Amino acid sequence: MNRTAMRASQKDFENSMNQVKLLKKDPGNEVKLKLYALYKQATEGPCNMPKPGVFDLINKAKWDAWNALGSLPKEAARQNYVDLVSSLSPSLESSSQVEPGTDRKSTGFETLVVTSEDGITKITFNRPKKKNAINTEMYHEIMRALKAASKDDSIITVLTGNGDYYSSGNDLTNFTDIPPGGVEEKAENSAVLLREFVGCFIDFPKPLIAVVNGPAVGISVTLLGLFDAVYASDRATFHTPFSHLGQSPEGCSSYTFPKIMSPAKATEMLIFGKKLTAGEACAQGLVTEVFPDSTFQKEVWTRLKAFAKLPPNAVRISKEVIRKREREKLHTVNAEECNVLQGRWLSDECTNAVVNFLSRKSKL
Ligand SMILES: CCCCC/C=C/C(=O)SCCNC(=O)CCNC(=O)[C@H](O)C(C)(C)COP(=O)(O)OP(=O)(O)OC[C@H]1O[C@@H](n2cnc3c(N)ncnc32)[C@H](O)[C@@H]1OP(=O)(O)O
C-alpha cells in the first residue's frame, strides 16, 4: 500500500514511536536527527526553541534539524515520521527474527566474537578500532551471549578484549542517540539498560573470569567486582574516571570495591579517578594474578583449560553457594546506582564532559 497517499492517524504515529524503541540496529545519527525533528514538528509545530550555543554540539544539531523543517504542517510531519519509520522496518524485522542464544559460534554478533570449546565459552569484545568501547548494540549482545553461556554445556565463561584494549568502557557516542522524548527519556532508557546489563552479571550462574588483555576503563573495570577471578596482563591498567565525566559509580562498585580493597582505596579510584597499574590492582584484590604480557595468553589459557575440566555440578553449586548471600544486596545496590546515574546523565557536568570528548577537546 502506498502510505504517502494516506494521512497517518495519531494511532499510526504512536505505533511508529513504539517501533522506533524496538529498533535493535542503530539507524545512524542522520536518521535519528530526522526522526527527532519530525517528532517535534508533529507534536509542537515549527521550531520554537532558542538556538543553542555553538559548543552545545548535540542540542545545536537537533535544533538545526527541527528548524530546517520550517513551517511544515503538523499532519505532514506526522506522515513523514510514519513513512520514515516504515522505511526502517526491514532492519526491525530482521533484528527481531534473530533467535537469542542460538548462535554462539562467532556468528550472529556484530560487536563480539563468541566461541565455545574445551568447556570454556569465551566472549571477546570486538571493536578494537574503538578500543572496545561498549555501544548500545554491544550491551545487548553481551547480555545475549551471557544468557546463552549460562545455558550451554561449558563449565566457565571468559570475557576478554580483541586488540590493545580490554575495553574503554561506555561508548560516549551513546549519549548522542537522543530519542523523540528527549534527554530525559534517553537517561531513563539508559538506566533501564544499565540495570538489566549489570543484573546479568549478578545472576550469572557459572564462574565468570575476566582475561584483561590491556587497559580497562569505566564500566569494564567496575564490573570486575562481580567476576569470580580476574587475570591481567602487566600492560593492563584500571581507570574509573567517573567524577571527571560528571558521573558516579556503577556495576555495583560502590559496594564491591570498598569491600574488596578498603573504603579509602575505593575512594581513590571511584571518586578521585586514580588509575591503577595491574600490579596495584592485584595488591588491592581487584585482580587475582598478573602475568607478563609476553606469556599472558599461554599461561592464562593453560590454567583456564584445567579449571574447565572440573566436575560441572560441583563448580556450579559452589558458585551458587558463594553468590547466594550477596545476590539480593547486589540487586539493591545496582538499582540505586542506576537511579543516581540517571540524574547525573542530565547534569551539565556530564554533558560538558561528553561534548568535550566528542569535540576532541579532552581524553582521559
Ligand atoms: C548505558 C550504560 C552507561 C554505563 C555507564 C558507564 C560509564 C563508563 O564506562 S565511563 C568511561 C567512559 N570511557 C571514557 O571516557 C573513555 C574515552 N576514551 C578516551 O579517553 C580515549 O579514547 C582512550 C584513553 C580510551 C584511548 O586513547 P587513544 O589511545 O589516544 O585512542 P583514541 O582516543 O584515538 O581511540 C581510538 C578511537 O576509539 C574511540 N573511542 C575510544 N574510547 C571511546 C569511548 N569510550 N567512547 C567513544 N569512542 C571511543 C576514539 O574516539 C577513537 O575514535 P576515532 O577518532 O573515530 O578513531
The ligand as a Gaussian input file, in Angstrom:
#p B3LYP/6-31G(d) Opt

LIG

0 1
 C       24.197000       2.966000      29.216000
 C       25.121000       2.480000      30.264000
 C       26.103000       3.512000      30.736000
 C       27.072000       2.926000      31.718000
 C       27.977000       3.911000      32.397000
 C       29.368000       3.674000      32.059000
 C       30.328000       4.582000      32.324000
 C       31.697000       4.441000      31.798000
 O       32.137000       3.438000      31.259000
 S       32.632000       5.823000      31.995000
 C       34.059000       5.588000      30.946000
 C       33.795000       6.078000      29.551000
 N       35.021000       5.997000      28.762000
 C       35.811000       7.043000      28.513000
 O       35.592000       8.142000      28.963000
 C       36.981000       6.774000      27.614000
 C       37.033000       7.766000      26.475000
 N       38.176000       7.469000      25.616000
 C       39.392000       8.021000      25.791000
 O       39.636000       8.816000      26.661000
 C       40.449000       7.575000      24.836000
 O       39.828000       7.172000      23.629000
 C       41.323000       6.419000      25.374000
 C       42.190000       6.949000      26.541000
 C       40.477000       5.249000      25.855000
 C       42.270000       5.884000      24.266000
 O       43.029000       6.957000      23.751000
 P       43.970000       6.704000      22.468000
 O       44.859000       5.541000      22.694000
 O       44.588000       8.014000      22.129000
 O       42.949000       6.245000      21.321000
 P       41.822000       7.108000      20.613000
 O       41.238000       8.099000      21.549000
 O       42.342000       7.637000      19.324000
 O       40.697000       5.997000      20.345000
 C       40.546000       5.312000      19.095000
 C       39.119000       5.517000      18.633000
 O       38.250000       4.955000      19.591000
 C       37.299000       5.931000      20.025000
 N       36.959000       5.672000      21.423000
 C       37.762000       5.158000      22.368000
 N       37.096000       5.037000      23.519000
 C       35.847000       5.501000      23.307000
 C       34.690000       5.625000      24.128000
 N       34.674000       5.238000      25.404000
 N       33.588000       6.138000      23.568000
 C       33.555000       6.505000      22.277000
 N       34.624000       6.413000      21.432000
 C       35.748000       5.897000      21.960000
 C       38.018000       7.256000      19.838000
 O       37.102000       8.305000      19.756000
 C       38.738000       6.987000      18.530000
 O       37.763000       7.096000      17.504000
 P       38.150000       7.698000      16.065000
 O       38.679000       9.078000      16.335000
 O       36.879000       7.667000      15.295000
 O       39.217000       6.781000      15.511000

